[in-house]
Amino acid sequence: MDTDGISFHVGAMYSNQEISLRLNVGNAGGIRISVGAEGRTRRLVLLTSVPQARQARENPYHDRVEGNVLTYTGTGRQGDQELSGTNQRICEQKDNPFPIYGFLLTGSRRDAKLGPKRWKFLGLLEYLRYYQEIQVDTGMVQRATWMFEMRIHEEPTQVVVESDATLALGLAANRQAYGLEEADREIAVSVQGGIHSPGIADALQVELVRKRLLAYSPEQFEHLIRDVLINTGFRDVAVTRYSQDGGIDVNGLLSSEIWPVADLLVQVQAKRWLHTVGRRDVAELRGSLSPFARGCLVTTSQFSKAALLEASEPGKNPITLVSGSNLASIILRANFQIQ
């Protein structure tokens, strides 16, 4: 199809047929590829959907948009996923900056009111990182999946298909402006615990707990962290006013039972995230701490290698990092009952 004059507008709605014809990709599947000379990817289309609250409780491993980051699950519905085929194509954008179009499903095909234009254009996507993750499917069977994190670019608001390759090159050239360090692309396996961590007695139980934590709202998650702190040796624990400002979420004092550091103020930031916590998040928490307080960043996801290095940087106030798997293990060891 001739692409002269064809464009996509951020926030506008499109049909499956329009996406397929205008971008010269297939009409089925969540990852669709347009191939150019010598088999190189010319452009790629990711189609995603974000679950409603009930769906998230039942299966939080649907893709998720958090701020300007899309966390996307690779293809392969059953068994362990492979980093090959269309999954591998996503990673290739780092070295071959082709455009990736992101579309979000806004409603079921059974909803006649929506008509065929059910896909909202999110904008061009920039590959950030990928990692392997153990998930539990609906049959309570563990399997390894590949997760991809993409930055959503809402600018430019209009993407002309004929010149999308030039736009992709421009986004790649401006990576440093967005503060993404190379070490932020790598996951800190030593914090996450790894896919098959020997330190976890029952990986299935750990993942089932983490799955339930992901279904909490951010505000509910902060109150959960308060309750876990109280249950594990803290006193005078209080949740700060919920403001989504990236500051301190929970304050607590170590009890006298932990006598060498009794009364130490611990300030916690709770991130109910599916996407990776990076270096900048750790640095911002350190800047929010009260004098002489110890900082702790707790997440339902994982940390980048750069975040781990920042947390233990010599000469700086150390920050304790607790990943989703770590938190689930703490909850299990403490026999703490979650909703």
N, C-alpha and C positions, 0 to 999 in steps of 0.2 A: 504493500500500500504506500502511496506517495505521502510523505510526512510533512510536506511544505505547508506551513501555516497552522499545523496541528499543535495544540498546547493543552496542558493540564493546569488547573488552578487549585491552589491549596484550599481545602475546605469544601470544594465543589463535589457533586455527586456524579458517579459514572456507572454505566452498566458493565457487566462482564464482557459483553461483545465489544463495547467501545474500547475497553482496556486491551483486549486481545488484538483487535484490528489496528488500532492507532500505534501500538508499541511493537507490533509484529512478534507477538509471543503466543504460546498456546492458550487454550481456553479452559484448562483444567489444572488443578493443583495449586498449592500455596506458594511455590517457588517456580517462576516462569522465566525462561531465558531466551534472549534473542542473540543468535550467534553470528559473528561476522567472519572475516577472512581468517583462514588457517585455524578455525575452531575457537577463536578467542571470543570471550563474552563481549557483546556490544552494549547490551543493557540487561538489567534484571528487574523483575517485578516480584515484590513480596506482598501477599494478601494475608491479612490477619484479622482476628476478631478478639474482642475483650469480653470476658464473661460477665454476666450479671451476678449480683451478690450470691444468689442461691447456687449458681453454677460454680462460683469460686470456692464455696465451701465444699462442694462435692468433688471438684477437680481444679485446684488452683494452678495447675500447670498449663492452663491456656496461656496464650501470649498476653503480655501486659504492657501497657504504656504508662510510664512513671515520669512525669515531667516531660523532658524532651528526649527520653530514652525508650526505645522499643526493645523488649526482651522477647526473642523469637525462638520457638522450639523447632528444631530441624525436622526434616521429613522422615517418615518411617513410623507407622502406627503401632506395630507389634515387634517385640523383641528389641535387642540392642540396636541402636542406630549406628550407622557408619559415617565417618567423615570422608565421604566420597560423593561423586555425582553432583547433584544440585546443591547439597549441603556444602561441599568443598568450594563451589563456585562463589559463595558469599565471601569467604575468606580472601579470595583472589583480588578483591577490590583494593586491598591495602597496597599491592604492588602494581595493579593494573586498574587505575581509577575510572572504572565505567560507572554510569549512573544506575542507581537503584531506586525504583519508584515504590513508595509505600502506600497501600490502600487498606482502609479499615471498614469491615462489614458493619453496617448500622442496623440491620434487621433481617429477619428470616425471609426466605423466598415465599413462605406461606402467608406473609403479610401483604395482602393485595393492595393496601393503601400506599405502600412504598413504590410499587412498580419495579421495573428492572434496574433503575438507578439506585443501587443499594450500597455502593462502594464509595467511601469518602477518601479523597486524595490527601494524605498526610503531609506530603512533601518528599523531597529527595532524602535518601538515607545514607549515612556514613557508617561503615563498618568500624566498630570499636574493638571488640574482642569476642572470643568464643571459649567455651570450656565444657568439659564433660560433667554430667550430673546424674546421680542415681535418682530415679523417680519410681513411684509406685503406681501402677496402672489400676484400672477399675476392678481388676481381678485380684488385687493385693499382691501382685507379682513385681519384683524389682526388675528394673531394666536400666541400662545406661543410655542417656540421651545427650544430644549436642545442643547447647544453648548459644544463641548469638545475640549480642547487644549492638544496637544500631542507634546512632544519634539522628534525631529527626530535625531536618532543616526546613523551617517554615518560610525561609527566605532563600531564593526568590519566590514570591507568591505565585508567579506564572512560570511554568517550565515549557519552553518551546522544544518539541521533540527533535526537530532538525538540528538544534544546537545543544542538546543535552550532554554530549560528550565534553564540550567546552566547559559547561557548568560543573561537571564532575571533576575536571582538572582543577578548576578554581577552588572547589571545596577542599580538595586534597592539599593544595598549596597553602591553605589557611589553617591547617590542623593545629599548628602551634598557638594560633590565636585563641583556640578553645581550651588551651591548657592541658591537652592530653599528652603525657609523657609516654615514652616507649614502655617503661616499666609498668605503666598503668594498664597496658594491654594484657599483661600476664597475671594469672590468678595465683595468690599466695597459698599454695597447697598445704604448707605447714600450719596455717591457721585454719583453713577449711577442713583439714583432716583427711583429704584425699577421697577418691571414689571408693576405695576398699581399705579404709583406715583400720589398722590393727588395734587402735586404742578404743574402738567402739565395739562393745560386746555384742550388740544386736543392731546391726545397721538398719534392718527393716523397721524396728521400733523407733529408732532415731528419726528416720525419714517420715514415718507416719506422724510423729509429733510435729516435725517441721512443716509438714503439709497442713496441719491444723492451724499452726501459727500464721501461715501465709493467708489464711482466710479471715484473720482479724483485720479490722480497720486500723489505720495508724494510731488513732487515739486509744482504741481498745488495747493495742499492743503496749503502749506506754503504761497503762494500768496493770497489765500483766507483768511487766518488768518490775513494777513496784511490789507486787505480791510475791514474786520470786525472790527479790531482795529480802523482804521481811522473813520469808521462809528459810533463808540461808544465812542468817546471822547479822542482819542489819537492823537498826532502830531509827526512829524518827524519820521514816521514809515518806517522801511526799512527791507527788507529781506536780510539776510546774504548770502554769496556765498553758493550755494547748493553743499554739499560735502558728505552727508550721514554719517557724523562722530559722530552723537549723541550729538552735541553741541547746541549752540544757533541758532535758525532759524530766529527769528524776534525780532527786537529791536523797542521800542516805548517809548515816553514820555507822561505822563499824561498832559492834557491841563490845562490851567489856570482856566477853568470852574470848575474843581474839585480842588478847591483852597487849602484845607488843605494838600493835597499831590501833589500839582502842581509840574511838572518837575521831578517827580519820574521816574527813568528808570525801565521799565518792560521788562524783557527778556523772550521770549517765545520759548518753544520747541514744535513743531507740529508733532504729530505721527498719520499719516493716517494708522491706524492699525485695524485689526479685532480681534487680540488676546490681552489679558489683559496686561496692563502696571503694572509692579511689583515694589517692593521696590528699587531694584538696579537702575532702570531707574530714579527714583526720586532723589536718592543720587547722581547719576552722573550729573544730571542737576544742583544740588546745587553746586557741585564742579566746574562747568563751568561758574558760574555767576561772573559778575564784582562786585567790592566792592560796597556795599550799594544798589545794584540793587535788585528788587523783581522778583522772578522767578515764572513762570507759565507753567504748562505742559498741553497741549490741545491734546485730542485724539478723534478719531471717535469710540473708543471702550469703555473700562471701566478700573477701577483700582482695584488692589487687596487690601485686608484689610491691608497687610503689607505696601503697598504704601501709604495708607491714614495715617497710624501711623507715617511713616517716614516723610511725608510732614508737620506734626504738632508736630514733636518731640521737647520737651522743650529744650531750649538752642541752637537750630539750626535756621538758617534763614528759615522762613516758605515758603512753596511752595504752590501756588494755583493750585488746580486740577480741570480740566474741562473735563467732560466725553462727549461722543458723544451725549447723550440725553441733557446734559446741553448746549452744543454748539448749537444744533438744536433749543433749546428753546430761546437762546439769539438771534439767527438769525431771528426767527419768531417775537419776541418782537420788534426788531429793524426794522422790515419790510425790511430787507436786501435781495436783490434779488441775488440768486446764479445761476450759469450757469446750 
